[in-house]
C-alpha cells in the first residue's frame, strides 16, 4: 500500500513538473557583423524602454558559431510584461561604463510583450539589420513593432511640415490615431508604449500631449484599463503618478493667468490706496503749513496787505488804505510772496481758498 502511494505521489509530482509553464526565447544573429553576449531584460520602468540598464538584465547568453542563441526557463511572471533582448559590441574596457550610463552606440534591441509560457523566435537577418520582427505564440508580443512602424510614419510626416500651423493641425490627428490603434491591439502595455513616446518631455510633441490631456478622457480610461489588467504592477503605479503630475501642470497653467490678474488687480488697488493717503494727508500738510505762515510768519502790516489783496484791491488802493506809499506796498507784497512760496496774486488767492 505504501509503495502504491509513493508511486502515485511520484507520478503526480512528475506530471506537475511537466505541466509547469516554461518560456523559450530564441533567435539567430549574423556572427560576421555581431559578436558578444546577448542580454534578456525585464522592463518595469517604461521611461527606460531603450538602452542598456544593468538593473533590468535577468539573463545573458552567448550565441553559438552559427549565431543561434536561446533563453529558456520558468522563472518569469505568468502575467504579460515588457521584455527586451539586446546585443551590443561595446569593447570590454568600456562596456561597464556604457551599460552604467544606459547608452551604447553599437547596439541593437527588440522590445516585446511576453509571459512565462511564451515561445518567441527572432528570425535571422543579414548585415546590420537585426531584431526586425517577432514570431510568437503570444499574439501581443509584436505589438511594439507595429507601434514602431506608426511612430516612424509620424516622424516622417511631421518632418515634411514646413510651418507651425501644420504641426498644430496634424498633432491632434496623430494623437487620436495612436490612441485608437492602441485600443484595437487590446493590450494596455502597448498603449503605455505609445504614451511613453507621446508624453516624453524631451520631445516636441510634449506640449501637444498636455493639450490633449486637457481635452480628452483617454488617459484616465487607460489608467482604468491598466488597473484592471495589471493591478498593483510597477507600470500602473508609475503611470498613475505621472498622470497626476501632468494633470497638476495643466491645471496650474490654466489658473496662472487668473492668478496673474489677481496680482495685477491687488497691486492696482494698493497703488490707488497709497495715492489717496498721499493726497489726503501729505498734500494737505503744505496747505496747513502755509495757512500757519499767514498767521504766524507775516507781520501785522503784511497781514493787512494780504487781506486787501484777497479783497482784490490794487496796490494804489492798498497804499491809500494803510497810509503808505505804493513802493512800500510792493515791498510788503514781495515779502508775502517769499513767505508763502508763491509768485503772483492769483496763487495767493488760490492758496488762501484751498486752505
C-alpha positions in Angstrom: 0.0 0.0 0.0 2.8 2.4 0.9 4.6 1.5 -2.4 1.4 2.4 -4.4 1.0 5.7 -2.5 4.7 6.5 -3.2 4.2 5.8 -6.9 1.1 8.0 -7.0 2.9 10.9 -5.4 5.8 10.4 -7.8 3.5 10.4 -10.8 1.7 13.5 -9.5 5.0 15.3 -9.0 6.3 14.3 -12.4 3.0 15.4 -14.0 3.1 18.7 -12.2 6.7 19.3 -13.3 5.9 18.6 -17.0 2.8 20.9 -16.8 4.8 23.8 -15.4 4.9 26.7 -17.8 8.2 27.4 -19.5 9.3 30.2 -21.8 11.6 29.9 -24.8 13.0 33.0 -26.4 15.4 32.2 -29.3 16.9 33.7 -32.4 19.8 33.9 -34.8 22.2 36.7 -35.5 24.8 37.3 -38.2 28.1 36.4 -36.4 30.1 38.2 -39.2 28.7 41.5 -38.0 27.8 40.9 -34.4 29.7 39.3 -31.6 29.5 39.3 -27.8 26.9 38.4 -25.3 23.1 38.7 -25.7 21.0 40.0 -22.8 17.4 39.4 -21.7 15.9 42.2 -19.6 12.6 42.8 -18.0 11.4 46.5 -18.3 9.5 47.7 -15.3 10.1 51.4 -16.0 8.6 52.5 -19.3 10.8 55.5 -19.3 13.8 53.1 -19.8 12.5 51.2 -22.8 15.5 51.8 -24.9 19.1 51.4 -23.7 21.2 49.2 -21.6 20.3 49.1 -17.9 22.1 46.6 -15.7 19.3 46.6 -13.1 16.9 45.3 -15.8 19.1 42.4 -17.0 17.8 39.0 -15.8 19.8 36.6 -18.1 22.6 36.6 -20.6 23.9 34.1 -23.1 26.4 33.8 -26.0 25.4 32.7 -29.5 27.0 29.6 -30.9 29.2 29.5 -34.0 26.2 29.8 -36.3 24.7 32.7 -34.4 21.9 30.8 -32.6 21.0 31.8 -29.1 18.4 30.7 -26.5 16.8 31.9 -23.3 14.7 29.4 -21.5 13.3 28.7 -18.1 10.2 29.0 -15.9 11.1 32.0 -13.7 9.1 34.7 -15.5 5.7 36.0 -14.4 2.6 34.3 -15.7 1.3 37.7 -16.5 2.3 39.7 -19.5 5.3 42.1 -19.0 7.6 44.1 -21.2 10.9 42.3 -22.1 13.9 43.4 -24.2 16.6 41.3 -25.9 19.7 43.3 -26.9 23.2 42.7 -28.2 26.0 45.2 -28.2 29.5 45.3 -29.5 30.9 47.6 -26.9 34.6 47.0 -26.2 35.3 45.2 -22.9 37.2 48.1 -21.5 34.2 50.5 -21.9 31.3 48.0 -21.5 30.8 48.7 -17.8 30.7 52.5 -18.4 28.4 52.1 -21.4 26.0 49.9 -19.5 26.0 52.1 -16.5 25.0 55.2 -18.5 22.3 53.2 -20.3 23.6 54.1 -23.7 25.7 52.1 -26.1 26.1 53.3 -29.6 26.8 50.0 -31.2 23.8 48.0 -30.1 20.5 46.5 -31.3 17.5 45.7 -29.3 13.9 44.4 -29.6 11.0 45.0 -27.2 8.2 42.6 -26.9 5.3 41.6 -24.6 5.7 38.1 -23.1 5.0 35.8 -20.2 6.3 32.6 -18.6 4.6 30.3 -21.1 5.5 32.0 -24.4 7.7 30.7 -27.3 9.3 33.6 -29.2 11.5 33.4 -32.2 13.5 36.3 -33.7 14.1 35.4 -37.4 17.6 35.6 -38.8 18.6 38.8 -40.7 21.7 39.7 -42.6 24.3 42.5 -42.0 23.3 45.2 -39.6 19.6 44.5 -39.8 18.7 42.6 -36.7 15.7 42.0 -34.4 13.3 43.5 -37.0 10.4 41.0 -36.4 8.9 38.8 -33.8 7.2 35.4 -34.2 5.4 34.3 -31.0 2.7 32.1 -29.5 1.6 35.3 -27.8 -0.4 37.5 -30.2 0.5 40.5 -28.1 4.3 40.1 -28.5 4.7 42.0 -31.7 2.5 45.0 -30.7 5.6 47.2 -30.1 7.0 46.6 -33.5 3.6 47.6 -35.0 3.7 50.8 -33.0 7.3 51.5 -34.0 6.1 51.5 -37.6 3.4 54.0 -36.7 6.0 56.2 -34.9 8.3 56.2 -38.0 5.4 57.2 -40.2 4.5 60.1 -37.8 8.2 61.3 -37.7 8.4 61.2 -41.5 5.1 63.2 -41.9 6.0 65.7 -39.2 9.4 66.2 -40.8 7.8 67.3 -44.0 5.7 70.0 -42.4 7.1 73.5 -43.1 5.1 75.6 -40.6 3.9 75.6 -37.0 0.3 75.7 -38.3 0.8 72.3 -40.0 2.2 70.9 -36.8 -0.8 72.1 -34.8 -3.3 70.8 -37.3 -1.8 67.3 -37.6 -0.8 66.7 -33.9 -4.4 66.1 -32.9 -4.9 63.7 -35.8 -1.8 61.6 -34.8 -2.6 61.5 -31.2 -6.0 60.1 -32.0 -4.5 57.6 -34.4 -2.1 56.3 -31.7 -4.9 56.0 -29.2 -7.3 54.2 -31.5 -4.6 51.9 -32.7 -3.6 51.0 -29.1 -7.1 50.2 -28.1 -7.5 48.0 -31.2 -4.5 46.0 -30.1 -6.3 45.3 -26.8 -3.1 45.4 -24.8 -2.7 48.3 -22.2 1.1 47.8 -22.3 1.0 48.6 -26.0 -0.9 51.8 -25.2 1.6 52.6 -22.5 4.4 52.2 -25.1 2.7 54.8 -27.2 2.1 57.0 -24.2 5.8 56.9 -23.3 6.6 58.2 -26.7 3.9 61.0 -26.9 4.5 62.2 -23.3 8.3 62.4 -23.5 9.2 65.8 -22.1 12.3 66.0 -24.3 10.3 65.7 -27.5 8.5 68.4 -29.4 5.2 66.6 -29.1 5.1 67.0 -25.3 3.1 70.3 -25.5 0.6 68.7 -27.7 0.2 65.9 -25.2 -0.5 68.4 -22.4 -3.2 70.0 -24.6 -4.6 66.6 -25.5 -4.7 65.7 -21.8 -6.9 68.7 -21.1 -9.4 67.8 -23.9 -9.9 64.0 -23.7 -10.7 61.3 -21.2 -8.5 58.8 -23.0 -5.7 58.9 -20.4 -8.0 58.4 -17.4 -9.6 55.5 -19.3 -6.2 54.0 -20.0 -5.4 54.2 -16.3 -8.6 52.2 -15.5 -7.6 49.5 -18.1 -4.2 49.2 -16.6 -5.7 48.8 -13.1 -8.0 46.1 -14.3 -5.3 44.2 -16.3 -2.2 45.0 -14.3 -3.3 45.8 -10.8 -0.5 46.9 -8.4 2.1 46.5 -11.1 5.0 49.0 -11.5 3.7 50.1 -14.9 0.3 51.0 -13.4 1.7 52.7 -10.3 4.2 54.7 -12.4 1.6 55.8 -14.9 -0.8 56.9 -12.2 1.8 59.1 -10.6 2.9 60.6 -13.8 -0.7 61.3 -14.9 -1.5 63.0 -11.7 1.6 65.2 -12.0 0.8 66.1 -15.6 -2.8 67.0 -14.7 -1.4 69.2 -12.0 0.7 71.0 -14.6 -2.3 71.6 -16.9 -4.5 72.9 -14.1 -1.7 75.2 -12.9 -1.2 76.6 -16.4 -5.0 77.2 -16.6 -5.0 79.0 -13.3 -1.9 81.0 -13.9 -3.5 83.8 -16.0 -6.2 84.2 -13.4 -3.7 84.4 -10.6 -1.7 87.0 -12.6 -4.8 89.2 -13.0 -5.5 88.9 -9.3 -1.9 90.1 -8.5 -2.3 92.9 -11.0 -5.6 94.0 -9.5 -4.3 93.8 -6.0 -1.2 95.9 -6.9 -3.5 98.5 -8.7 -5.7 98.7 -5.6 -2.7 99.2 -3.3 -1.3 101.9 -5.5 -4.7 103.7 -5.5 -4.9 103.4 -1.7 -1.4 104.9 -1.3 -2.2 107.7 -3.7 -5.4 108.5 -1.8 -3.5 108.6 1.5 -0.9 110.9 -0.1 -3.4 113.3 -1.4 -5.5 113.3 1.9 -2.6 113.8 4.3 0.7 114.8 2.7 -0.7 117.2 0.1 -2.8 119.0 2.9 0.2 119.4 5.1 1.8 122.2 3.0 -1.5 124.0 2.8 -1.8 123.8 6.6 1.7 125.0 6.9 1.1 127.9 4.6 -2.0 128.9 6.5 0.1 128.9 9.7 2.6 131.1 7.9 -0.2 133.6 7.2 -1.0 134.0 10.9 2.4 133.5 12.5 5.1 134.5 9.9 3.6 137.7 8.4 3.9 141.0 10.2 0.8 142.8 11.1 1.3 145.2 8.2 1.8 142.3 5.8 -1.3 140.7 7.1 -3.2 143.9 6.3 -1.8 143.9 2.8 -2.7 140.2 2.4 -6.3 140.8 3.5 -6.6 143.7 1.0 -5.1 141.5 -1.8 -7.7 138.9 -1.1 -10.3 141.7 -1.4 -9.0 142.3 -4.9 -7.6 145.8 -4.0 -5.0 147.4 -6.3 -1.6 148.5 -5.0 -2.7 152.1 -5.1 -5.8 151.3 -3.1 -3.8 149.3 -0.6 -1.3 152.2 -0.2 -4.2 154.7 0.4 -5.9 152.3 2.9 -2.9 151.7 5.2 -1.4 155.2 4.6 1.9 154.2 3.0 3.5 154.7 -0.4 2.9 152.4 -3.4 6.6 151.3 -3.3 6.2 150.3 0.3 3.1 148.2 -0.6 5.2 146.5 -3.3 7.9 145.7 -0.8 5.3 144.1 1.5 3.8 142.1 -1.3 7.2 140.7 -2.4 7.8 139.7 1.3 4.4 137.9 1.4 5.2 136.1 -1.9 8.5 134.8 -0.4 7.0 133.6 2.8 4.1 131.9 1.1 6.2 130.5 -1.7 4.1 132.0 -4.5 4.9 134.3 -7.3 1.7 136.3 -8.0 -1.7 137.4 -6.7 -3.6 134.6 -8.3 -1.5 132.0 -6.5 -2.1 133.9 -3.2 -5.8 133.8 -3.7 -5.8 130.2 -4.8 -3.7 129.2 -1.7 -5.9 131.0 0.6 -9.1 129.5 -0.8 -7.5 125.9 -0.7 -6.5 126.3 2.9 
